[in-house]
Amino acid sequence: MGAHHDYRAAFGAVQAPVLVIHGGADLQPESVSRNFAARFANHKFVSIAGGTHFVFDEQPEVFARAVNEFLAGS
């Protein structure tokens, strides 16, 4: 407990597609989410306007569409 683990270097080795969804009204700045996404070689970044950290609950249709498009390869 309390140990700090930094996995950032390992993210670059992930070859699987990665989807990062950011709520446009999240307290975490979009730049932080984009920086996180960019650590993965094969990533897609989606920002959902008006959503917070719980965009999946607030805008389930928009969230599901983003996930479905990602899974379909769009």
Backbone hydrogen bonds, N-H to C=O, Kabsch-Sander energy under -0.5 kcal/mol:
donor,donor_aa,acceptor,acceptor_aa,energy
5,H,3,A,-0.6
6,D,4,H,-0.5
7,Y,5,H,-0.7
10,A,7,Y,-0.8
11,F,7,Y,-1.2
11,F,8,R,-0.5
12,G,8,R,-0.7
12,G,9,A,-0.5
13,A,10,A,-1.4
14,V,11,F,-1.5
18,V,42,N,-2.3
20,V,18,V,-0.5
20,V,44,K,-2.6
21,I,19,L,-0.5
22,H,46,V,-3.2
24,G,22,H,-0.5
24,G,48,I,-3.2
25,A,51,G,-3.4
26,D,23,G,-2.4
32,V,29,P,-0.9
33,S,29,P,-1.4
34,R,30,E,-2.8
35,N,31,S,-2.1
36,F,32,V,-2.2
37,A,33,S,-2.6
38,A,34,R,-2.4
39,R,35,N,-0.6
39,R,36,F,-1.3
40,F,37,A,-2.0
41,A,14,V,-0.6
43,H,40,F,-0.5
43,H,41,A,-0.5
44,K,18,V,-2.4
46,V,20,V,-2.6
48,I,22,H,-3.1
49,A,47,S,-0.7
51,G,48,I,-1.7
55,V,52,T,-1.2
57,D,54,F,-1.7
58,E,54,F,-2.0
59,Q,55,V,-2.7
63,F,59,Q,-2.7
64,A,60,P,-2.7
65,R,61,E,-2.2
66,A,62,V,-2.1
67,V,63,F,-2.3
68,N,64,A,-3.0
69,E,65,R,-2.6
70,F,66,A,-2.0
71,L,67,V,-2.7
72,A,68,N,-1.9
73,G,69,E,-0.6
73,G,70,F,-1.1
74,S,69,E,-2.9
